[in-house]
Amino acid sequence: MSREHRRAKSDRLDTAQLKRAFHGWLRGESDHCRMAEIPTLEQEDAKRPNREHESLVSERTRVINRMKACMVRLGIRGFNPKLRKAPEPLAGLRTPEGQPVPPNMQAELKHQMERLQLIRKQIIDVEKARFARLHVAPRTEPHAQVRLLCRVVGIGIETADMLVHEVLWRKLRDRRAVARYAGLTGAPDQSGEKSYKRVSPRPAMPGCAAA
């Protein structure tokens, strides 16, 4: 950040600024500050399955990439760790020189495959629990919204569940609030690193006037 945009920042100054904003709100100045809406325990708990599913999918990808990296290190091609029968041909794998997989790396690959099977089971459990909740109470407000969004072509149940419990529960007052939530625009008083785009004039060509 350039020096001209720097400002003093400390916990004491932030607390004093927060107190001034709160005093202005107590005086009745409605535009002085706005209160954030805190989700209820039920709304916060409804987000957990979707976030757990996202975390498990990321963990599955990380484990698969780690096994692929081990195979590339050995020069082995054609082995797909995503297959459910992948552990079976592991002992018969050979390097391009005809050597078997080293014992320590073979043990690591077995551990990774066991971990991958556990992650897959947990993903299936989360998805089954979601379908069960939709089947038990299909007409409740969040479940009805999920079923309605699933009718849109290109939106699956995972995306619909995420949109309902992460976005649609919020009371976004205008399109600017939607853009701020999506990260398309910055908040009015956001803290931290800011990006300032500067347009520098193009140098004039010799013998020509600058535009």
C-alpha positions in Angstrom: 0.0 0.0 0.0 1.4 3.4 -0.9 2.3 5.9 1.9 -0.5 8.3 0.9 -3.2 5.7 1.7 -1.7 4.6 5.0 -3.4 5.5 8.2 -2.8 4.8 11.9 -4.3 1.5 12.9 -4.3 0.0 16.4 -6.8 -1.7 18.7 -7.2 1.5 20.7 -8.1 3.5 17.6 -10.4 0.8 16.3 -12.2 0.7 19.6 -12.6 4.4 19.7 -14.0 4.5 16.2 -16.4 1.7 17.0 -17.6 3.6 20.1 -18.2 6.7 18.0 -20.2 4.7 15.5 -22.3 3.1 18.3 -23.0 6.4 20.0 -24.2 7.9 16.7 -26.6 4.9 16.3 -27.9 5.5 19.8 -28.6 9.2 19.0 -30.9 8.0 16.2 -28.7 8.5 13.2 -29.9 5.5 11.2 -27.2 5.8 8.5 -24.4 6.2 11.0 -23.8 2.5 11.1 -25.6 -0.7 10.4 -25.9 -3.8 12.6 -24.9 -7.2 11.2 -27.5 -9.9 11.3 -26.4 -12.9 13.4 -27.7 -16.3 12.3 -29.6 -18.4 14.8 -28.3 -21.7 16.1 -30.6 -23.6 13.7 -29.4 -21.6 10.7 -25.7 -22.0 11.6 -26.2 -25.7 12.2 -27.9 -26.1 8.8 -24.7 -24.9 7.1 -22.5 -27.7 8.7 -23.4 -30.6 6.2 -22.6 -28.5 3.2 -19.3 -27.2 4.6 -18.3 -30.7 5.8 -19.1 -32.0 2.3 -16.9 -29.3 0.7 -14.1 -30.1 3.2 -14.3 -33.8 2.5 -14.2 -33.3 -1.3 -11.1 -31.1 -1.0 -9.5 -33.7 1.2 -10.3 -36.4 -1.3 -8.7 -34.4 -4.1 -5.6 -33.8 -2.0 -5.1 -37.5 -1.2 -5.6 -38.5 -4.9 -3.1 -35.8 -6.0 -0.6 -37.1 -3.5 -0.8 -40.6 -4.8 -0.5 -39.4 -8.4 2.6 -37.5 -7.4 4.1 -40.7 -5.9 3.4 -42.6 -9.2 5.0 -39.8 -11.3 8.1 -39.9 -9.1 8.5 -43.6 -9.9 7.7 -43.1 -13.6 4.6 -45.3 -13.4 1.8 -44.5 -15.8 -1.7 -45.9 -16.3 -2.5 -46.3 -12.6 -5.7 -44.6 -11.6 -6.1 -44.2 -7.8 -9.7 -43.1 -8.2 -10.9 -46.6 -9.0 -12.3 -48.6 -6.2 -10.3 -51.7 -7.2 -7.0 -49.7 -7.2 -5.5 -51.4 -4.1 -5.6 -54.8 -5.8 -2.9 -54.2 -8.6 -0.7 -52.2 -6.2 1.6 -55.1 -5.4 2.1 -55.9 -9.1 3.1 -52.4 -10.2 6.6 -52.0 -11.8 8.7 -49.0 -12.6 10.0 -48.5 -16.2 13.2 -50.3 -15.1 11.1 -53.3 -14.0 11.6 -52.7 -10.3 8.7 -53.1 -7.8 7.4 -50.2 -5.8 9.8 -49.5 -2.8 8.3 -50.9 0.4 8.0 -47.6 2.3 6.3 -45.9 -0.6 4.0 -49.0 -1.1 3.0 -48.7 2.6 2.3 -45.0 2.2 0.1 -45.7 -0.8 -1.8 -48.3 1.1 -2.4 -45.8 3.9 -3.5 -43.2 1.4 -5.9 -45.6 -0.2 -7.4 -46.5 3.2 -7.8 -42.9 4.0 -9.4 -42.3 0.6 -12.0 -45.1 1.2 -12.9 -43.6 4.6 -13.3 -40.1 3.0 -15.6 -41.6 0.3 -17.7 -43.3 2.9 -18.1 -40.1 4.9 -19.1 -38.2 1.7 -21.7 -40.8 1.0 -23.0 -40.6 4.5 -23.4 -36.8 4.3 -25.2 -37.0 1.0 -27.5 -39.7 2.3 -28.4 -37.6 5.3 -29.2 -34.7 3.1 -31.6 -36.7 1.0 -33.2 -38.1 4.1 -33.8 -34.6 5.5 -35.4 -33.6 2.2 -37.6 -36.7 2.1 -38.8 -36.3 5.7 -39.8 -32.6 5.5 -40.0 -31.7 1.9 -42.3 -28.7 2.4 -40.4 -26.8 5.0 -39.0 -23.4 3.9 -35.3 -24.3 3.3 -36.0 -27.7 1.9 -38.7 -26.4 -0.4 -36.2 -23.8 -1.7 -33.6 -26.5 -2.3 -36.1 -28.6 -4.3 -37.2 -25.5 -6.3 -33.6 -24.6 -7.2 -32.9 -28.2 -8.3 -35.4 -27.7 -11.1 -33.1 -25.2 -12.7 -31.0 -26.8 -15.4 -27.4 -26.9 -14.4 -28.0 -26.6 -10.6 -27.5 -29.8 -8.6 -28.6 -30.5 -5.0 -25.2 -29.7 -3.6 -25.2 -26.2 -5.2 -28.9 -25.6 -4.3 -28.2 -26.6 -0.7 -25.2 -24.2 -0.5 -27.2 -21.3 -2.0 -30.1 -21.7 0.4 -28.1 -22.0 3.6 -25.2 -19.7 2.7 -26.8 -16.9 0.6 -30.6 -16.9 0.5 -31.0 -16.8 4.3 -29.3 -13.3 4.3 -31.4 -10.2 4.0 -29.4 -8.4 1.3 -31.0 -5.0 1.0 -29.9 -4.1 -2.5 -27.8 -5.2 -5.5 -24.7 -3.6 -4.0 -25.0 -5.8 -1.0 -25.2 -8.8 -3.3 -22.1 -7.7 -5.1 -20.2 -7.1 -1.9 -21.1 -10.6 -0.6 -20.0 -12.2 -3.9 -16.7 -10.3 -3.7 -17.3 -8.2 -6.9 -17.0 -4.9 -5.0 -15.4 -3.9 -1.8 -17.2 -3.0 1.4 -17.4 0.8 2.2 -15.1 0.6 5.2 -13.3 -2.7 4.7 -10.0 -3.2 6.5 -6.8 -4.7 5.3 -5.1 -4.6 2.0 -6.8 -2.6 -0.7 -6.1 -2.6 -4.4 -5.8 0.8 -6.1 -5.7 0.9 -9.9 -3.8 3.8 -11.3 -3.8 4.7 -15.0 -0.4 6.2 -16.0 -0.3 8.4 -19.1 1.2 6.8 -22.1 4.5 8.5 -23.1 4.3 10.7 -26.1 6.0 9.6 -29.3 8.8 11.8 -30.5 7.5 14.6 -32.6 3.9 14.0 -31.5 1.8 15.9 -29.0 0.6 14.0 -26.0 -3.0 13.0 -26.1 
